[in-house]
């Protein structure tokens, strides 16, 4: 890998692309420090310590949410819009035909639909965040004009990151949106390490637990790499062909089925479903105690008694440290992994393409038997991936509770994203190096 990086920096075109990516990272870091004006920092930090949902969004933004920057929402609305459009492409025949047969023009239209959906989701999320911040006394200015300004600023920040990600994809190396999430996660780890060191200086850190935690984290990273690059190769035989007077012998190849087709999406879906209702109820149930008297509007935040009871139940039994929460988390990850894998891998299309090209799986008849055979294999590897992702999702909570290491957080979602993006980027660098060598061979 290091040899490929060194070779890539020696090639002018690749070096230019790498430098552009680093420049985009610098712009992203600069935007983190562009804070929304008129914010009560002390009040905001108090809310961050109380809200789990805010912290979940914060680790994807590189600290922009903690500073309440104009890019505090990060690229999350665009990710959600992309996931929704991908699912809608499978559900709606019109979008499916546009994606498969529309060519470059069809892909451009789907990208345009994704951008418009991003704007809608960003407005909804920014409105929810801004209204609750205003109610909680985060903003000094309580006027409607400032509320509209805050919503517009948050939406503009998200759209800027979407544009920056597209520029990285076009002029840099790798997927721009993934790289923005990657650098946002990496920027948070020095903060966690510093907090761990400070805790150790106060003699409040279990060093054996920390050492064991780091060792398990390294083993987890290795397992993620194995799961991310692992494939189940189904052998395929091409039938003999007669072209004119010549007969060409059949060739052997394979169908690569990835072990982890869902990636990190199943974990993101699961944690969003678990934390969003709890946080929404806690906003209303704790409204009177959380909002200072000068910001309270009579009757505006009244909630029924049963709403308070439901919120208290969720906060008691559905906090991330409880066994009930982790069991539900595990089950949701497994369910979404199966669902998303079935969406990504269209078994019938694979069987139809084999039949059209005159290829077949040895010992399996074309048509429906091929579909059933591939489905059985996909079910087995998806079961392994689903159980693995479920265990990986609850592992940090179990380790922190069992080892007593509560400051240094190494989440499964962040590890999957960091490792996956790094592997994808290195693959693209290697592909560009191979293409350069191929071109040079042609010239000689």
TORKOL-787148 format. One line per field, with one value per residue (C-alpha): x, y negated, z; residue number from 1; residue in one letter. Coordinates in pm, whole numbers, plus 32768, in hexadecimal, padded with zeros to 4 digits. Example, Ala and Ser with C-alpha at 12.3 -4.5 7.8 and 13.67 -1.06 7.14 Angstrom:
x c(84CE/8557)
y c(81C2/806A)
z c(830C/82CA)
num c(1/2)
residuo c(A/S)
***
This chain:
x c(8000/8118/81C5/8088/8068/81D0/819E/805B/8107/820A/80FF/809F/7F2E/7EF6/7FC6/7EEC/7DB2/7E3C/7E9C/7D3D/7CA9/7D8F/7D29/7BB9/7C02/7C9B/7B62/7A8C/7B5A/7B3E/79C3/79B1/7A24/7928/7833/76CB/76B7/75E5/760F/7621/774A/771C/75AF/7603/7713/761E/7527/7638/7688/7518/74C2/7534/749F/756C/76A9/765D/7645/7775/786E/7822/785B/79BF/795C/788E/7757/7814/7881/772A/77C5/76F4/774E/76CF/75E2/7702/76BA/75AF/7484/7537/7585/7419/73A6/7493/7419/72AD/72EA/73A0/727A/7181/7242/71ED/7083/701E/703E/706A/71A0/7225/7209/72A7/73D0/7406/73AE/73C4/753D/75F8/74C2/73FA/7508/7510/7399/73AD/74CA/73F1/72CF/73C0/742D/72C6/7274/73AB/7325/71D5/7272/736B/7251/718E/72BD/7336/71D9/71BB/7313/72EA/718F/7200/733B/726C/717E/72A2/733C/746C/742D/7448/735C/7203/7167/70D2/71C1/72F0/724F/7227/738F/740D/7347/73CC/7532/751F/7483/758A/769F/761E/75F9/775C/77DE/7714/77B6/790F/78DD/7881/79B8/7A91/79F3/7A31/7B89/7C17/7C2B/7B19/79B2/799C/787C/7920/7A69/79BB/7920/7A75/7B2E/7A11/7A35/7BB2/7BB3/7AF8/7BF0/7D00/7BF8/7BA5/7D16/7D50/7C2A/7CB2/7E0A/7D6E/7CA8/7DE4/7E9C/7D8B/7DC0/7C5E/7CB3/7CC1/7E03/7DD4/7C75/7CF4/7E08/7D12/7C1F/7D27/7D8D/7C23/7BFF/7D29/7C98/7B4C/7BF3/7C93/7B43/7A9E/7BA3/7B67/79EE/7A01/7AE2/7A5D/79A8/78EB/794B/7848/78EE/785C/789D/7867/77E2/78A2/785F/7871/78D1/78DF/79AE/7A64/7A01/7A66/7A87/79C0/7A6D/7A57/7A12/7957/784C/78DA/77DC/7858/782F/77BE/76D2/7626/7762/7721/75C1/7513/75BC/7562/73F6/73E4/747E/73AA/726A/72D7/7349/7259/7114/71C7/725E/7118/705A/716D/7158/6FF0/6FFF/7120/70B5/7050/718B/7275/71F2/723D/7111/7157/713C/6FFD/6EBE/6D87/6CE0/6DCC/6E86/6D72/6D74/6C81/6CDB/6CED/6DEE/6ECE/6EA4/6EFB/702C/709D/7071/7140/7252/7260/7258/72CD/740A/753F/75CC/74A3/7486/732B/73B6/74D8/73F7/730C/743A/74C2/7374/733D/7498/745A/7307/7388/74B9/73D7/72F3/7404/74C3/7388/736B/74D5/74F8/73EC/7407/7313/73D7/7514/746C/73D8/7529/75CC/74C1/74DE/7659/7647/76EB/7680/76E2/7770/7671/7556/7451/7417/72E2/722C/7320/743B/7371/732B/7497/751D/7411/747E/75E9/7586/74B2/75D9/76D9/75DD/7591/7702/7721/75E3/764E/77AA/7726/7631/7745/7825/7715/76EB/785D/78C7/77B2/7802/7977/794F/7867/7937/7A92/7A3B/7AC5/79BD/7A8B/7B36/7A22/7A67/7916/78C6/7822/7952/7A3F/7975/796F/7AE0/7B5B/7A6B/7ABC/7C32/7C1E/7B49/7C35/7D68/7CB7/7C76/7DE0/7E59/7D68/7DEE/7F54/7F00/7E56/7F8A/8071/7F88/7F8C/8104/811C/8046/8124/825D)
y c(8000/7F0E/7F62/7F0D/7DC2/7D69/7DC7/7CFE/7BC2/7BE2/7BD9/7A6D/7AAF/7B84/7A97/7976/7A34/7A91/7928/78B9/79AF/7928/77C4/7827/78BB/776D/76B6/77A7/776B/75F2/760A/76C4/7585/74A0/748B/741D/72C1/7272/73C3/73FE/74EF/7558/75AE/766D/773C/7794/7816/78E0/7990/79E7/7A52/7B9C/7B51/7A14/7AD1/7BDB/7AD0/7A1E/7B35/7B28/79AE/799F/78C7/77CE/781E/77ED/7694/7657/7601/75B6/7718/77AB/789A/7921/79E9/7ABE/7A3A/7A90/7BEE/7C24/7B9D/7C86/7DB3/7D58/7D2C/7E78/7F25/7E6C/7EDD/8042/7FF8/7F12/7FAF/7E57/7E07/7F68/7F4A/7DF1/7E78/7FAD/7F36/7DBD/7DB5/7C7D/7BA5/7C89/7C80/7B05/7AF3/7BDB/7B05/79D1/7A77/7AD1/7965/78E9/79F1/7987/7822/789C/7979/786A/776D/7863/78BC/7755/76DE/77E9/779E/7624/7623/7702/7634/74F8/7595/760A/74B0/74F4/73BB/7264/71D9/7279/71CE/7285/71D2/7265/73BE/73A9/7331/745B/7552/74B5/74BE/7630/768D/75C1/7671/77C7/7762/76DB/782B/78DC/77FD/7832/79AA/79A0/78D2/79D2/7AE9/7A30/7998/7A76/7BE9/7CB5/7C6B/7B05/7B30/7C63/7BA9/7A86/7B78/7C21/7AE4/7A79/7BBC/7BB4/7A50/7AC0/7BCC/7ADC/7A48/7BA0/7BF2/7AA7/7AEA/7C45/7BB6/7AB2/7BC0/7C8F/7B68/7B52/7CC4/7D12/7DF2/7F6C/7F9F/8116/80DC/7FD5/80BB/81D8/80E8/8077/81E1/8242/810D/8178/82D5/8236/8166/829E/8350/8226/8231/83A6/837A/824D/82F6/8458/84F1/862E/8685/8750/8805/87B9/8873/87D6/88BA/88F8/8800/8820/86E0/8714/884B/8835/88D1/8824/88F3/888D/87BF/87E4/86BA/8672/8595/84D8/84AF/83CC/8446/82F0/825F/8175/80C3/7FCB/7F6E/8076/7FF0/7E87/7EE7/7FAB/7EA2/7D90/7E4F/7E98/7D3B/7C59/7CAF/7CA3/7B50/7AC4/7B29/7AAA/7953/7933/79F4/7928/77E1/7735/7795/7753/7602/74D1/740C/72DF/73BA/746E/7415/746C/75A5/75C7/76FB/77A1/791D/7A1F/7AF2/7C32/7B8C/7B52/7CBC/7D3F/7C5F/7CD0/7E3E/7E10/7D53/7E61/7F9D/7F1B/7E64/7EE3/7F8A/8070/81DA/819C/808B/8163/828D/81B0/8112/8269/82E0/81A2/81B7/8321/82CC/81A0/8263/836B/825F/818A/82B7/8327/81C9/81AE/830C/8358/84D1/84E9/83EA/84B3/85F1/853F/84AA/8601/8694/857D/859E/8718/875A/8847/88C1/8A24/8B21/8A1F/89F4/8892/87D0/8805/8910/8814/870C/87FA/886B/8707/86AC/87CA/8758/85ED/8652/8705/85F1/84E5/85A4/85A0/842D/83D2/8484/83EE/828B/82B9/8327/8212/8110/816E/81B6/8052/8034/818A/8143/7FEE/8078/81B0/8112/7FC8/7EF8/7DED/7CD2/7D6C/7DC7/7EA2/7ED7/7FE8/7EF6/7E15/7F3D/7FCA/7E79/7E2C/7F83/7F9B/7E42/7E7C/7FC6/7F30/7E09/7EEA/7FC4/7E95/7E23/7F7D/7F7A/7E2B/7EA8/7FDF/7F0C/7E2D/7F59/7FE7/7EA1/7E93/7FF3/7F90/7E61/7F37)
z c(8000/805A/7F13/7E52/7F0A/7EBB/7D4D/7D3E/7DBA/7CA6/7B96/7B46/7B01/7C38/7D0E/7C9B/7CFA/7E51/7E96/7E34/7F2E/8040/7FE4/7FFD/8156/81BD/8147/820F/834B/8316/82F6/8442/84F0/8440/8561/8555/85F5/8728/87D7/894E/8954/8ABE/8A8A/894B/89F4/8B0A/8A07/895D/8AA2/8ACD/8968/88D2/877E/8757/87AE/86A8/859C/862A/85F0/8479/8463/84E7/8610/8547/8614/875B/86E5/864A/84FC/83C9/8353/849C/83E8/831B/81E3/828F/81C3/807F/80FE/815F/800E/7F55/801C/7FDC/7E67/7E58/7EFC/7E20/7CEC/7D4C/7DA7/7C84/7B27/7A85/7B53/7B24/79AA/79B6/7A7D/79A3/7846/785E/7840/78AB/7884/7969/7A75/7A62/7A9B/7BC8/7C52/7C22/7CDA/7DF3/7E13/7E28/7F2C/7FED/7FFC/8081/818B/81EB/821C/82F6/83CA/83E7/844A/8557/85E4/85DB/867A/8797/87C9/87DA/88D4/89AA/89B4/88D9/8807/88A7/87A1/87C5/8697/856E/8482/8533/8531/83B6/839B/8466/838F/824F/82D5/8331/81E1/8125/81E7/8184/8018/801B/809A/7F8C/7E84/7F1D/7F15/7DA4/7D5A/7E0D/7D40/7BF7/7C37/7D47/7D95/7E36/7E90/7F0A/7FFF/809B/80C0/8170/8268/8289/82E6/83CC/8493/8499/851F/8657/86C5/8741/8828/88B3/88E5/8999/8A7F/8ACA/8B21/8C06/8CB7/8CDF/8D7B/8E80/8ED1/8E6B/8D45/8D43/8C7D/8C5A/8BD8/8AE4/8A64/8A36/898F/8892/884D/8808/872C/8656/8632/85D3/84C3/842F/8431/8387/8271/8246/8240/8156/8054/807D/7F56/7F07/7DA3/7CE1/7BBA/7A63/791E/77CA/76B9/757A/7464/72EA/7235/70BD/7083/71CD/7316/7459/7592/76C5/77D0/7948/7A28/7B6B/7C07/7D33/7E4D/7F61/80C7/8140/803C/8133/81A6/82BD/824F/8324/845F/840A/83D0/8515/85F5/8559/85A3/8709/8766/86AA/8767/88B4/886B/87E0/891A/89FF/8958/89CC/8B12/8B9C/8B01/8C44/8CFF/8BDA/8B61/8C37/8CB2/8BD5/8A9D/8B00/8A48/8B0C/8A8D/8965/89DF/8AAA/8A91/8B1A/8C48/8B7C/8A96/8BC2/8C31/8AD5/8AC4/8C1D/8BB9/8A7C/8B31/8C3F/8B6B/8A18/8A79/89BB/8AF4/8B35/8AC5/8A31/894D/88D5/888C/87C0/8716/86B5/8628/855E/84C6/845F/83C5/8303/8288/81EB/815C/80C1/8039/7F83/7EF1/7E80/7DEB/7CE8/7CC3/7BA0/7AD6/7B0D/7A92/7962/7902/7918/7837/7736/7722/76F8/7848/795B/7AB3/7A99/7B11/7B20/7A0E/7987/79EF/7B37/7BBF/7B96/7C51/7D71/7D81/7D95/7E95/7F77/7F68/7FA1/80CE/8170/8143/81A5/82E6/8340/82EA/83A9/84E8/84CA/849C/85BB/86A7/8627/866C/87DC/881A/8881/8984/8A17/8A24/8AC1/8BC9/8C0F/8C05/8CA4/8B82/8B49/8AB7/8988/8895/8766/86C2/85CC/84D9/84D0/84A5/8383/82D4/830C/829F/8179/80EF/8117/805A/7F44/7F1A/7F0A/7E0A/7D2D/7D4F/7CE7/7BC1/7B49/7B6D/7AA4/7996/7981/7956/784E/778A/77A1/7716/75EA/75A2/75A4)
num c(1/2/3/4/5/6/7/8/9/10/11/12/13/14/15/16/17/18/19/20/21/22/23/24/25/26/27/28/29/30/31/32/33/34/35/36/37/38/39/40/41/42/43/44/45/46/47/48/49/50/51/52/53/54/55/56/57/58/59/60/61/62/63/64/65/66/67/68/69/70/71/72/73/74/75/76/77/78/79/80/81/82/83/84/85/86/87/88/89/90/91/92/93/94/95/96/97/98/99/100/101/102/103/104/105/106/107/108/109/110/111/112/113/114/115/116/117/118/119/120/121/122/123/124/125/126/127/128/129/130/131/132/133/134/135/136/137/138/139/140/141/142/143/144/145/146/147/148/149/150/151/152/153/154/155/156/157/158/159/160/161/162/163/164/165/166/167/168/169/170/171/172/173/174/175/176/177/178/179/180/181/182/183/184/185/186/187/188/189/190/191/192/193/194/195/196/197/198/199/200/201/202/203/204/205/206/207/208/209/210/211/212/213/214/215/216/217/218/219/220/221/222/223/224/225/226/227/228/229/230/231/232/233/234/235/236/237/238/239/240/241/242/243/244/245/246/247/248/249/250/251/252/253/254/255/256/257/258/259/260/261/262/263/264/265/266/267/268/269/270/271/272/273/274/275/276/277/278/279/280/281/282/283/284/285/286/287/288/289/290/291/292/293/294/295/296/297/298/299/300/301/302/303/304/305/306/307/308/309/310/311/312/313/314/315/316/317/318/319/320/321/322/323/324/325/326/327/328/329/330/331/332/333/334/335/336/337/338/339/340/341/342/343/344/345/346/347/348/349/350/351/352/353/354/355/356/357/358/359/360/361/362/363/364/365/366/367/368/369/370/371/372/373/374/375/376/377/378/379/380/381/382/383/384/385/386/387/388/389/390/391/392/393/394/395/396/397/398/399/400/401/402/403/404/405/406/407/408/409/410/411/412/413/414/415/416/417/418/419/420/421/422/423/424/425/426/427/428/429/430/431/432/433/434/435/436/437/438/439/440/441/442/443/444)
residuo c(X/X/X/X/X/X/X/X/X/X/X/X/X/X/X/X/X/X/X/X/X/X/X/X/X/X/X/X/X/X/X/X/X/X/X/X/X/X/X/X/X/X/X/X/X/X/X/X/X/X/X/X/X/X/X/X/X/X/X/X/X/X/X/X/X/X/X/X/X/X/X/X/X/X/X/X/X/X/X/X/X/X/X/X/X/X/X/X/X/X/X/X/X/X/X/X/X/X/X/X/X/X/X/X/X/X/X/X/X/X/X/X/X/X/X/X/X/X/X/X/X/X/X/X/X/X/X/X/X/X/X/X/X/X/X/X/X/X/X/X/X/X/X/X/X/X/X/X/X/X/X/X/X/X/X/X/X/X/X/X/X/X/X/X/X/X/X/X/X/X/X/X/X/X/X/X/X/X/X/X/X/X/X/X/X/X/X/X/X/X/X/X/X/X/X/X/X/X/X/X/X/X/X/X/X/X/X/X/X/X/X/X/X/X/X/X/X/X/X/X/X/X/X/X/X/X/X/X/X/X/X/X/X/X/X/X/X/X/X/X/X/X/X/X/X/X/X/X/X/X/X/X/X/X/X/X/X/X/X/X/X/X/X/X/X/X/X/X/X/X/X/X/X/X/X/X/X/X/X/X/X/X/X/X/X/X/X/X/X/X/X/X/X/X/X/X/X/X/X/X/X/X/X/X/X/X/X/X/X/X/X/X/X/X/X/X/X/X/X/X/X/X/X/X/X/X/X/X/X/X/X/X/X/X/X/X/X/X/X/X/X/X/X/X/X/X/X/X/X/X/X/X/X/X/X/X/X/X/X/X/X/X/X/X/X/X/X/X/X/X/X/X/X/X/X/X/X/X/X/X/X/X/X/X/X/X/X/X/X/X/X/X/X/X/X/X/X/X/X/X/X/X/X/X/X/X/X/X/X/X/X/X/X/X/X/X/X/X/X/X/X/X/X/X/X/X/X/X/X/X/X/X/X/X/X/X/X/X/X/X/X/X/X/X)
***
